[in-house]
Amino acid sequence: MIILGVDPGLTRCGVGVIEAGAYRRLSFIHVDVVRSDPKTSQDLRLLAIYNSLVEKIERFAPDAVSIERVFAQENRNTVLGTAQAAGLAMLAAAQRGIPVALHTPTESKLAITGNGKAEKIQMERMVARILGLNTLPKPADAADALAIAICHALRPAGALQGGEREQHLTAAQRQWAQASQKAARRQGVRRGM
């Protein structure tokens, strides 16, 4: 399975591509940072990001697109640009019928290091180790994009189904899966489902 990870951003949008093989063996394919000029009007910046994301999707033909979930920050403009870039990645994938998954930074840290509060350097080292890279992926946006792709490959729902999946989960992964299920049920209740 080819997974394209996206660390959304308006100025720098990280894109990482990995392959998840048998026994969840992960291998590096590509990493890049799509950039847009802050001096350009926002509509043209978004168009540049969208076109670059489409080019990456068409070039690597991923089976899934994994995007870092936008979370609240103090800077409203940063959140807005990040959300817009995430939306572009979702749109580009949806137009091609590619499934999209959203993962929080905490989920990514937990999946990769076992610690949801891991420092950035810990994440970069683990990403390099998991993918067999000789150097740490740089800049941070590139490392984050690879981490989001790895998170999608390693998440508890993974490729295993039902009871088979339960047998292969660690205690932390079971807790994570149970918390996700509870949150989904709460969302369903709030929405009247």
N, C-alpha and C positions, 0 to 999 in steps of 0.2 A: 504494500500500500504506500503510495506517495502522499505525503502530507506537506502542505504549504502553510507555514506559520506566519502570522502578521502581527507586528508590534505597531499599532497605528499611531500616526502622528502627522501633523500638517507640514512641518518643516522637514522632519526625518521619519520615514516609515520603513521599519525593518521588515525584510522578507527573508525567511529561511525555508529551505526545502530539504526534507529528509525522506528516507525510505524505511518503513517498518516491515521487516521480513519475518521469517519463521522464528518462533520462540521470542518474539519481541526484540529481535536483533535490529538495532538502529544504525543506519549509515548516512553519512553526510552527502548531500548532492550539491547544494548551492546556498549562498548567503549574500545578501546585498542590502543596501539602504537606498531607498527611493527618496530623492530630495526635491523640495520645491523652494523657490526663491521668495523669501519674506517680502521682498520689494515689489513682487508681482501681485496683481489683484487676486482676491481669494478664489473667485470662480476659475481663473486660469491655473491657480495652484492645485485646486481639486481636480481639474481636468488632467493635469500632468501626472498626478498620483494615480488617478483612475487608469489612464492609458498605460502607465508602467505596470500596475497590478494586472491588467488584462494581458499585457505582453508576457509577464511571468506565468500566469495561469495557462496561457496557450502554449508557452514553451515547455512547461514541465508537466502539464496535464495531470494535476493532482486528483487523488480520489477523495480528499477532504481538505477543507480550508479551516484552519484553527486560528482564531483571532483573540488577542488579549481583550478581555472585557473592560470597558471604560469604567473607571471609578471616580468618585468625587475628589477634586483637588481644590485648593484655595483659589487658584487662578482660573476664572471662568472661561477666559479665551482659550486657554490650553485645553480644558475639558471639551469645549465646543469643537475645536480643530481635531482633537483626537477622536471624538464621536463621529465627526464627518468622515474622517479617513477610515474608521471602522465600518461605517455604512457603505462606503465605496467598495471595500473588500467584500462585504456581504453581497452587494449588488452584482459585482463581477462574477462571484461564484454562483449566485442564484440564476443569473442569465445563462449559465452553462450547465445547470442542473447538478452542481457539485454541493454535497452536504457541507454545512457550516457549523462549527462548534465555537462557543465562547468560553474562555477560561480566565479566571481572575489571576492576578499575579501570585496570590497566596496559594491557589491550587497548583500553579506551576512550580512554585518553590517546594511545596509539599511533595509533589510527584517526583521531582528531580533529586532533592536533597533529603527528604523526609522531615524537613523543618519548614513550616509555613512562614517563618520569619528570617529565613536565611539572608545573609548579606549578598550584595551583588557579586562580589569576588568569588564567593562560594558557588554561586550559580554558574558563573562563567567557567570556573574550573570543572564543575560537574558536567556541564554541556560539552566542554572539550573532551573530557574523559569518556563520556557516554558515546560520543561520535568518533572517538579515536583521532582527534585533531592534535597536531603538534604544537599549535599556538592557541591562545585564548581568542575566541571570536571578538572582533572589535569592529565598530564602536558598540556601545551598550545596546543600541537599537537592534543591531544584528544578532547579538547574543540573546536578547529577549525574544526575537522572532524564532530562533532555533529552539529556545526553551519552551515556547508556546506549542511548537510542533511536537517536541518530545513529550510534553505534558499530554497532548492528545493521544499519542501512541501508548503512553503508560497509564493513562487514567483507569480507574477501577472498572469502568464499563467495558473497556478494551474490546478484544475480539472474542472473548469467551462469553458464553451465554448461561443464564440461569444458575442452577446448582453447581455446574462445572466452574463458573466464575467464582462463586462463593468459596470453593475449596482452595483457590489459588490466591486469595486476597490476604494481605497481612492484616494485623489488628488495626493499624492506623488506616489502611485502605477501607476496611469494613466500616469503621467509624465515619470516615469521610463519605462513603456511599450512603450510609444510614442518614447522615445529616442532610445530604442532598435530597434524599427521598422525602424526609420530613419537610424540608423547605418547599419542595414541589407540591406536597399535599397542602401545606399552608397557603401557597399561592392559589391552588385550585379552590380552596374554601373561600378565600378573599374574593375571588372572581366569580363565585357562585357556581362552580362547576360540579 
